[in-house]
């Protein structure tokens, strides 16, 4: 949690009482007071990381002689550092490189998902990791997950989501909320351990984030009664109002697979009487290509273009999330006693800052663009076992009726199941050239099992593509040529994770993912064009949806309809039924 040491407190006291000169003085700017909604010509005095005074310095009673630094920002507008309330910091990038990228665009705090770490690390390792990430140029707060987004065996679920493990994570000072609750049906059905974990989070004063797309008023009401306080899954203005009426804090989303913000804001503005103080905005785990447009500053740009009053727009990414997470006495405004997170803007109409003050220091040398990016400790880098796959591995099980499951992509992440006749292999080709299907397999990262099906709507003519970037952290293999699929898969295994595409015997694309098989060490300036290149090459091969990176990730994610690849086999999510089982490696 964001704390102040006794030494900092004493220093702040000495500065405000005029016994000690401020560490920094900022003069000449117009300050957006997010509490009153006014633009005010005032000066700022700092005591280290903390704001000591906001007002006219001549009237302050401060000891101005001998101040550490003095900055003139005449002609500029100053707003609080931006807060991203619902970040997924492991979308090909890793938390530190994301932080070093977005802080230069004004985001100084993120509340982050822990899922990739949560699923692979012990609780004590999470604590060590959180402590290590305090070196981040952005303040990182975390979620305590109460459920998985993938199918787990009873033994795995009991281990990962035991009451003891969950309590040990929820009590961590770095953890600001529980959730997001993507598998909330067991809660409503009375699962005692899940309800006990939710109650424990509620009792600790943690916020509880829902994940209920398309949910009815009755369902949302039930979840709110149990303690759910916020939700980011509205895809229509009506769904926003439904949540607002039930007391939710509603986060408006604009991500690489759900670019909903303009429509949501247009609907709210048309309705009128918008309770802006109950709204926030999020990028919700946007993948690297999205970040070419910006981050929280891009959300603000979209909101302003829709005609949202600038004061309300800036409140949605500053004081509103600070109040929601009970941090407003520490951050979210340019006020005495708050952290000195300040964005210097040319005007309120241009939300990408000219300069960023982060905890009292100008952001210009922490992790400058083009320098060696920060990396996570080596202990968080291992992924999977060491084994070899052969071209005869790729057998898709038939049902008793002689059909095979086909996963049809309706968009980047939503799928539909059809049962069809299997294609006829020709030599090493698993699928004839004229067939619009590809073979798709999920292979256990330790080589113990594999789940196979066919895939339509991803692309055509792919020889072999392998990706360790999946929700289960296992190996996804897609293609039509058995030999190319084996070669691509073996390359990713040998390299300890990555995305590798082999086409016509040549490398079509390769991105190493050395951190837990899901994250790159590259800084965003290098990673963005690489991921853009992957998307462009897949579109050339027939991919027509919004974000192929999300498709690779979510083919294994059982919190979305209709059919997914799991460790138990091909699963019909709504029916919670295995259509065809997984196989052992030699089957």
N, C-alpha and C positions, 0 to 999 in steps of 0.2 A: 504494500500500500504506500501511498505518497505520504511521507513523514517529514518532520522537521526536527533536527537534533537540538539538544540544549544549547550547543555552541551557536547554531544558526539563530535560535530564539533570542539569545543574549545579544547577538550582533544586530538583529532586527530591532530589538528594544533600544539599543544604544543609538541606532540611526534615527528612529522615530522621535527619540527624546532629545536629539541635537547634540548628543555627546560624541558622536562619531560621524564622519562624512560618509555619504552614500558611495557605494561601489560604482554606480553608474547613474548618470542623469540623462534623460531623453527630453529634448525640448522641441517645441514648434509644431507638433502634429495635432491633427484632429483625432480624438479618441472616440470610438463607438462604445458608449455605455450600454451594454446589453441588458442592464437592469432597468434603465429608464427609457431606452430606445433613442437617446439623444446623441448627436455628434457634438463633442465639447472640445474646445481649444484648451488643452491642459498639458502640464508637464508631468514627468514620471521620475521618481527616485527609487533606486533599488538598494537592497541590502543583500548582496550575493544573489542567490537564486530567487529571492522573494521581493515582491513589490512593497516598498515601505510607504510610499506617498503618491497620490494622484491629485493634482491641482496646480495652483499658482505657487511657484517655488518661493516667491518673495513673502508669501503669507504662511509658509510651512513651518517655520521655526526650526528647520533643519540646518545643520552645519554644512554649508555649501562649499566653503573653502577647503580645497584638498580632496574633492571628489575624485574617485578613481578614473572615470571616463566621462566624457560629455559628447552626446550625439545630437546633431541638428537634423530633424526630419521634417522641416518646414515644407508645406505643400502636400504632405502625405496624410493618409488616413491609417490609423492604427486599430487593429481588431485583435481579439484574443486568438491564441493558437487553436487550430482546428482539432476536433476530436472525432475519430472514427469509432462509432460505438459497436460495430459488428464486423470485425476484421477476420479474415482467414489468411494468416501470414505465411502459408506454406503451399501456395499455388504455383508450383515449379520454383519460384523464388523461396528464400528462407527469411526468417524474421528480421535478421540484422540488415540484410541487403535491402529488403523492403523499407525498413525504417530509414536507412541512410538515403534512400531515394525520395520518400514522401516528405521527410522533414524539410527538405529544400523547397517544397511546394506548400508548406504551411501547416502540415499535420504534425502535431507535437504529442499526441496521446492516441493510443489504439487499445481497444478492448478486444482480445484475440481468442480465437478457437485454439484448443490444444490437441485436436483429434489425432494428427499423425504421431505426436509425441506420446499422447495418452495411451494409444493402442500398442506401442512398442516399448515403452519405458516403465520401470518400476516407479512407485510413488516417490521414493527418496531421490531417484534420478530426476524426476520432474522438479522437485524442490531445488536440486543442484542446478538444473538448467535455468529455472526462473531467476535464481540468484546470479548466474553467469550472464544472463541477458540484461541485467541492470546496466551494463555498459552501452546499451542501445542508445542512439541519439534521440529516440522517441520513447516516451513512457509506455511500457507494455504492461497491461493488466490482462487477466486470463479468465477463461471459462472453466468450470468444473463439469465435464460431461457426465450425464446420467444415463446415456444410452449410446449405442453404436449406430452407424449408418450402414452396417453390413451384417450378413447372417453369421452368427457365432454358434458354436456348439455349446451345450449346457455347461461343460467344464470351463470353456473359455469365458463365457458370460459370467459364471460364478466367480472366476478369478479377477476379471477386469472390473466388474461392477459390484464387488462385495461391499457391504456396509463399511467395513474397516478401511478399505482402500478409498472409498468415496469420501468418508469423513476426513481422512488424512489429507486429501486434496482440498476439500472445501474449507478446511480451517486455515489454509495457507493465506498469508496476508496479500499475496499477489493475485488471488482469485477473487474477482469482483462479482461473478454471477455463476449460476448453474444453468446448464443447457448447452446448445439449443436442444429442445426436446423434439427430436425428429421421430421418435418411436414412443408416442404418448398413449397408445391404446392400452398397454399393460397397466398404466397408471389408473385409467378409468375402469379397467376390469378388476382392479383391487390388488394388484401385485404388491405384497406387503413390503418387500425390500426396496422396490423403487419408490413407493410412497414414503417409506422411512427416510430415504436419501433426500427426497424432495422436501420433506418436513424439516430435515436437518439443515438444508440450505436456507429455507425460509426462516428457521429459528436463529440462524446466524446473521440475518439481515442481508443475505445475498439476493440480488435480483435473479429472477428466473425467466429465461428466454424461451418462448414458444416457437414452434415451427409447424404451423397448421394451415397450409395452403388450401383455399376453398372451403374451409370449415364453416359449418353452420353457426348461427347464433347460439344454439343450444350447446354445441360442443365447446365453442369458445367460452361460454359462460361457465361450463363445468371446469375447464382448465383454469380460468381465473379464480374460481372458488377454491381450487387446490393450491393456489399461490403463484400462478403464472402472471408475470407483470408486464411483459412486452412481447411483441411479435413483429417480424419483418417480412412476412409472406403475403402481404396484400398485393394482388395483381390488378385490382379495379378500385376506383374511388369508393364504390359501395362497400368493399371489404375493408377499406380504411375506416369508414364511418362505423361499421359494425364493431370494430375493435375499440374505437374511441368511446363509443357509447357504453361499453362494458368496463371502462376504466383502464384499458391498456395504454402503455406508452407505445406509439406506433412508429416504426422506422421505415421510411420510404426508400425503396431500393432502386438502384440503377447499376446493374452488373453486366458482365459480358454475355450472360445467357438470359437475364431478365432486365432489359433496358426500359424499365417501367416509369421512371420518374416524370418525364414530361406529361404522360397521360394521367398519372395520379394527381399531379399538381394542377393540371388543367381542370380536372373534375372537382377538386377541392375548391379552387377559385370560383368556378361556376356556381357551386353550392352556396358559398359565402359563409360568414360567421365561423371561420376556421379556428379551432383551438390550437393555435400554433405552438403554444407552450407544451403540448403533448406530442410533438412530432420531432423526429430526428431523421437523418439521411445516412445511407450507407452504400459502399461499393460492393459489399457482400462477396468478398473473395474473387474479385475480378482477376483474370489471368493476365500475363505480361502484356500482350498486345493492347489491351484496354488502357494500360498505364501510360501509353504514348500520349493520351489526351490529358492526363493529369490524375488526381486522386480526389481528395475532398474538395479541392479547389475546382475540379471539373463538375462536381455535384452543384456547387454554388453557381457556377456559370450557367448550368442548365436551369436552375431555379430562377435566376435573374432573367434569363431569356423567356421564361414562361410568365413573367410579370409578377413574381412574388416580391412583396415589399422587401427591400434589402435588409432592413433590421430583422425581420422575421427569418429571412434566409440564413443570416449569420447566426442567429440564435439557435437554429436547428443543428448547427455543428459546433457550438461552443457551450453556452450556458445550459441549454436543454439537456444534453447528455451528461453534463457535470451534475446537474440537479438530480437526474434520474439515478445515477450511480452514487449519489450522496457524497459527491466530491466537490461541490460548488464552493465550499469554504477554502478549497485548496487550488482550484483551477477553473477555467471556463469564463473568466472575465478579467478585465484590466482594472483591478481593485486592490486596495491595501490588503496584505496578508496572503495574496494568491501568488502562485508561481509566476515568474516573469516569462510567460510564453506569449509573444507578441508578434503579429504579422504586420509588416509595413507595406501598405498598398498604394498604388498610384491614385486609386479612387475606389469607392465601394462597388463600382461597376466592373472592376477588374480584380477578381478574387485570388489570382496567382500572385504571391507577394514579390515585392522588389527585394526585400530582406526579411529574414526570420530571426527573431530573438528567442532562443530556446533555453529556458531556465537561466536567464540573465546573461547569456553569451550569444553573440552573433554566429549564425550557422555559416561558416565559410571554411572550416578546416577539420571538423570532426571526422567526416568520411567523405571528402570531396569527390565529385564525379571524376572518373578516370584514374583513380588511385586503386591500390590493392584493396579489394572488398574485405570486410570482416568475415570471419568464418566461425562456425560452431565448433566446440571441442571435438576432438577425434572420437571420443566415446559415443557420440551420437551419429556416427557415420556408417555403421555396419548395416548391411542389408542382405538377407537370404543366405542360402547355402551355396555350395559349389558342386554342380552336377552338369551333365551333358544331355541334351535332348537330341533325338534322332529323327530323320524324316518319316519314319513309320509310327510316330507317336500320335498322329492327328486323326484319331477315330472318334466320330460323333456317334454316341449311342442312339439306337432306334427305340421307339416305343413298341409295345406289343402289336400295334396296328401297322408297324413298318414305316412310320413317319419320323421325321426329325424336327426338333424345335428351330424356328427361325425368329431371330430378334429383329424386328422392323423399327428403325428409327423414325419417329414422328417429328421430332425436333432434336436438338443437341443432346437432350437427356431423357425425354419421355419415349417409351418403347411400347410396341404391341407384339403379342405372340401369335404366330401362325404355325400350324403343324403341316409340313409339306413332304413330298417325296425327296429323298436325298439325291444330290447331283451324282453323276457318274464320273469317277476319276479317270483321267487320261495320263498315264505315266506318273510323273511327279505332281501333276496338276490335280488338286483336289476338286476344283470347280472349273468347268469348261469356260472358255473365253466369252461365249455369248450369254452366260448365266450372270444375273445381276446380284448374286450372293457371294459372300466371302466366308471362309471358315473362321471361327473365332474361338479361342481357348483361354481359359484362366488356369494357370499352372502355379501350384503351391511354390512359394519362394524357397522352400527347403526341399522341393522335389518329391513330395510324397503323394500328390494327387493331381488330377487335372479335370476340368469341366469343359465340355465342348458343345458348340451349337453352330448355327450359320447366322450371318448378319447381312441385312439389306438396308441400304440407305446411308451407308458410311462413305463408300467410294467404290470404284470399280478398277479391276486390273492390278490390284496391289499384290506383289509377289510375297513379301513378308515384312511385317512391321511388329516390333515387340516393344512393350512399355512397362516399366516397373511403377509408373505413375498411375496408381489405381487406389480406390478407397480401401481395398483390403490389404494393400501393399504387396500383393502377389503379382505375378507376371502375366500380362495380357498379350496374347499373340494373335495377329490378324493377317489373313492372306489367302492366296489361292494356290501357292506353290509350296509343297511340303518341304523341299530342301531349303528354300529361301526362308521359310518360317523357322526351321530348326537353326539355321545359321544366325538369323537375327536374334532369336531367343538366347542362343549360346553366347553371343557377343555381349548382350546386356548382362547376363549372369557373370561373365568373366570380368566385366567392367564395374561390378558392384552397383548396378542400377543405371537406368537411362532410357531414352527413346531412340530406337534404331530402326531405320527403314532401308531394306535391301531391295533394289529394283533392277532387273536385268543383269544381275550379278555385280552391280555397283552400288556403293553407298549413296542413297538418295537424301538421307537426313540422319544426323546423329547429334544428340544432346546428352552429355553425361549428367547423371543425377546421383552424386556420391553420398548425399546425406539421407540415410534411411530409404534410399531408392526413390525418393519423391522430390528432392530439392536440389537445386543447383547452387554452386558457390559464386556464379557469375554476378557481377553487379547488373542492375536493371538496364543500364544504357547498352550493355552488350546482350543481355538476355531478351529484351523486347524484340529486336530485329530477328533474332534466331527463332523465336516462337512465331513471329509474323511469317517467316519463311516456311515453317512447318504448315501453318494454316493455308498459305498460298499454294503450296505444292499439293496439299490434300484437296483443295478446291479444284485445281487443275485435273485431279483424278476423279472428280465428281462429288466431293463433299459439298452439300448445299446449306448446311445449318449454321447457326451463329458462332459456335465455338468448339472446334474439334478437341481442344485440350480437355474441356469438360466432358466430352463424350468418352474419351479414354479413361477419365477418372470415374465416371458414374455408371459405366456398364456393370460395375460390381456393387452398386449402391442400392440397398434394399429399402430405402425410405421413399423411393419414387416408383410410380407404376411403369410398366406392368410386368416386365420379365427381366431377370438379372442373372448374371453368372455368380455362383457362390461356391464355397468349399464343399457343400453337400450336393451340388448339381445345379441344373438350370431351374430357377425358381419362379413360379407365378406369385408375385408379391401379395396381391390382394387375397388370394386363396391360401397363402402361406403353404404352398404345395410344391414339391419337387417334381418337375415334369420328366426329366431324365437325370439319373444319378451321376455323380462324379466317379471317376475311375482311378485305380492305382496306376502308377507310372508304367507298369509292364502290361497293363490290360489294353 
